[in-house]
Structures are given as structure tokens and as C-alpha cells.
């Protein structure tokens, strides 16, 4: 099954920031940040699990 959400990613100095577009309350965006100290596998699992 394909996810029905879209996101913008920012590769910042110390973390990866993900903005899930229109997935919050009243169509607002949801922003989450993940420190690079997490493993790649953990970051991918968190990001791709969706908002």
C-alpha cells in the first residue's frame, strides 16, 4: 500500500527535519526533527512511518 502523505525534508547541520504537509489538525503541517546520532535505519523507520 502506498502512503497518501507528502513531506518536505531539510538536511540541517545537526538534524534532519521533516515537514508532513497538511497532515495535522485542520490541515496544518506536522514538523518532526531527528538527530543524526540516530542510526540510519531508525531515522528511515521514523520518517517513512508517516505523520
N, CA, C and O of each residue as an XYZ file, in Angstrom:
204
protein
N       0.850     -1.187      0.000
C       0.000      0.000      0.000
C       0.888      1.240      0.000
O       1.877      1.320      0.729
N       0.519      2.178     -0.814
C       1.297      3.419     -0.913
C       0.750      4.438      0.077
O      -0.462      4.565      0.252
N       1.652      5.154      0.716
C       1.253      6.192      1.667
C       0.589      7.341      0.920
O       0.940      7.638     -0.223
N      -0.372      7.984      1.574
C      -1.073      9.099      0.939
C      -0.688     10.430      1.568
O      -1.524     11.322      1.711
N       0.570     10.561      1.938
C       1.053     11.815      2.506
C       2.289     12.276      1.750
O       2.971     11.494      1.087
N       2.558     13.589      1.872
C       3.745     14.182      1.261
C       4.526     14.896      2.351
O       3.967     15.338      3.356
N       5.839     14.999      2.128
C       6.681     15.658      3.126
C       7.796     16.427      2.441
O       8.205     16.110      1.324
N       8.276     17.445      3.139
C       9.478     18.159      2.724
C      10.556     17.830      3.744
O      10.282     17.750      4.941
N      11.787     17.640      3.268
C      12.904     17.298      4.144
C      13.947     18.398      4.120
O      14.226     18.979      3.071
N      14.521     18.683      5.276
C      15.632     19.620      5.381
C      16.793     18.896      6.034
O      16.656     18.350      7.129
N      17.935     18.891      5.365
C      19.152     18.315      5.934
C      19.905     19.455      6.613
O      20.635     20.206      5.967
N      19.717     19.569      7.908
C      20.326     20.659      8.655
C      21.673     20.214      9.220
O      22.086     19.069      9.031
N      22.348     21.119      9.909
C      23.686     20.832     10.416
C      23.689     19.663     11.395
O      24.551     18.788     11.309
N      22.738     19.639     12.323
C      22.753     18.621     13.375
C      21.578     17.667     13.338
O      21.532     16.714     14.116
N      20.612     17.908     12.434
C      19.435     17.048     12.414
C      18.746     17.079     11.056
O      18.985     17.955     10.224
N      17.894     16.099     10.869
C      17.027     16.017      9.692
C      15.651     16.487     10.135
O      15.101     15.964     11.105
N      15.093     17.458      9.443
C      13.762     17.956      9.771
C      12.797     17.530      8.680
O      13.075     17.675      7.489
N      11.651     16.998      9.109
C      10.627     16.514      8.185
C       9.359     17.314      8.427
O       8.908     17.443      9.565
N       8.782     17.853      7.356
C       7.518     18.567      7.440
C       6.492     17.763      6.655
O       6.532     17.716      5.426
N       5.567     17.129      7.382
C       4.485     16.365      6.752
C       3.399     17.364      6.373
O       2.822     18.022      7.239
N       3.126     17.475      5.087
C       2.265     18.537      4.568
C       0.784     18.220      4.750
O       0.288     17.202      4.265
N       0.085     19.111      5.459
C      -1.361     19.020      5.599
C      -1.868     17.832      6.384
O      -3.014     17.423      6.196
N      -1.057     17.265      7.257
C      -1.460     16.047      7.964
C      -1.891     16.280      9.408
O      -2.312     15.343     10.085
N      -1.793     17.498      9.878
C      -2.161     17.788     11.264
C      -3.613     18.203     11.400
O      -4.399     18.091     10.459
N      -3.953     18.682     12.581
C      -5.299     19.152     12.850
C      -5.657     20.302     11.918
O      -4.842     21.198     11.696
N      -6.854     20.285     11.380
C      -7.340     21.331     10.470
C      -6.428     21.522      9.267
O      -6.305     22.636      8.757
N      -5.788     20.454      8.808
C      -4.946     20.531      7.618
C      -3.606     21.199      7.820
O      -2.923     21.533      6.852
N      -3.220     21.399      9.075
C      -1.917     22.018      9.342
C      -0.797     21.017      9.101
O      -1.019     19.806      9.092
N       0.407     21.540      8.908
C       1.575     20.689      8.706
C       2.082     20.175     10.056
O       1.875     20.804     11.094
N       2.741     19.030     10.020
C       3.365     18.452     11.216
C       4.869     18.436     10.992
O       5.342     17.922      9.979
N       5.620     18.994     11.931
C       7.083     19.030     11.806
C       7.715     18.120     12.848
O       7.348     18.143     14.023
N       8.676     17.317     12.393
C       9.434     16.449     13.295
C      10.909     16.570     12.946
O      11.266     16.762     11.784
N      11.757     16.458     13.950
C      13.205     16.531     13.736
C      13.867     15.295     14.330
O      13.455     14.786     15.372
N      14.900     14.828     13.643
C      15.617     13.624     14.057
C      17.109     13.923     14.071
O      17.663     14.368     13.066
N      17.757     13.683     15.196
C      19.202     13.919     15.323
C      19.966     12.907     14.481
O      19.561     11.751     14.364
N      21.066     13.349     13.899
C      21.901     12.455     13.096
C      22.571     11.376     13.942
O      23.115     10.418     13.392
N      22.542     11.511     15.269
C      23.136     10.480     16.122
C      22.322      9.189     16.100
O      22.825      8.134     16.487
N      21.070      9.262     15.650
C      20.272      8.046     15.466
C      20.831      7.263     14.289
O      21.467      7.831     13.402
N      20.594      5.974     14.284
C      21.064      5.167     13.153
C      20.230      5.486     11.916
O      19.091      5.940     12.022
N      20.806      5.245     10.755
C      20.076      5.475      9.511
C      18.789      4.651      9.499
O      17.743      5.131      9.063
N      18.871      3.423      9.973
C      17.701      2.543      9.997
C      16.594      3.137     10.874
O      15.423      3.113     10.492
N      16.952      3.663     12.032
C      15.960      4.261     12.928
C      15.331      5.506     12.315
O      14.121      5.706     12.414
N      16.154      6.348     11.679
C      15.625      7.559     11.045
C      14.686      7.188      9.904
O      13.591      7.742      9.803
N      15.099      6.257      9.042
C      14.238      5.838      7.931
C      12.918      5.279      8.447
O      11.858      5.606      7.914
N      12.970      4.446      9.473
C      11.748      3.859     10.025
C      10.814      4.949     10.553
O       9.604      4.892     10.333
N      11.370      5.931     11.242
C      10.558      7.008     11.805
C       9.965      7.890     10.712
O       8.779      8.218     10.758
N      10.775      8.275      9.734
C      10.311      9.167      8.668
C       9.247      8.480      7.814
O       8.194      9.056      7.544
N       9.527      7.249      7.391
C       8.628      6.574      6.461
C       7.394      5.978      7.124
O       6.489      5.514      6.432
N       7.342      5.983      8.460
C       6.117      5.535      9.127
C       5.026      6.596      8.991
O       3.852      6.327      9.247
N       5.420      7.794      8.589
C       4.459      8.861      8.323
C       4.186      9.714      9.540
O       4.782      9.545     10.603
N       3.262     10.634      9.344
C       2.955     11.596     10.405
C       2.291     10.950     11.622
O       1.976     11.640     12.592
